[in-house]
Amino acid sequence: MHGEYKTPGGKLVVVDFDVVSRRLANVRVTGDFFVYPEESYPSLQESLDGMLTGTSESAIAELVRKAIPNDTELLGTSPQGIAIAIRRALETEAGD
């Protein structure tokens, strides 16, 4: 699955993942935003692996917030931006 979201006044978020038994797998979050420090980036992606496909946008954003350490900055996007990209990917597939 593939979803994109251009954060208003910010950067592009791209998510790619597989769905296995109604759960996200092999999640990749890319785009032209930055995660600082970069060491926090893997925990962001790992937090999304195994998430149920029916998870709401607000719950996804909260999951992302909890996954990244308090001293981590998302520059050019937000947990909400990542959540929107994921929901778009899932809704696009559901509409096919």
Secondary structure by P-SEA (a helix, b strand, c coil): cbbbbbcccbbbbbbbbbbccccccccccccccccccccaaaaaaaaaccccccccaaaaaaaaaaacccccccccccaaaaaaaaaaaaaaaaac
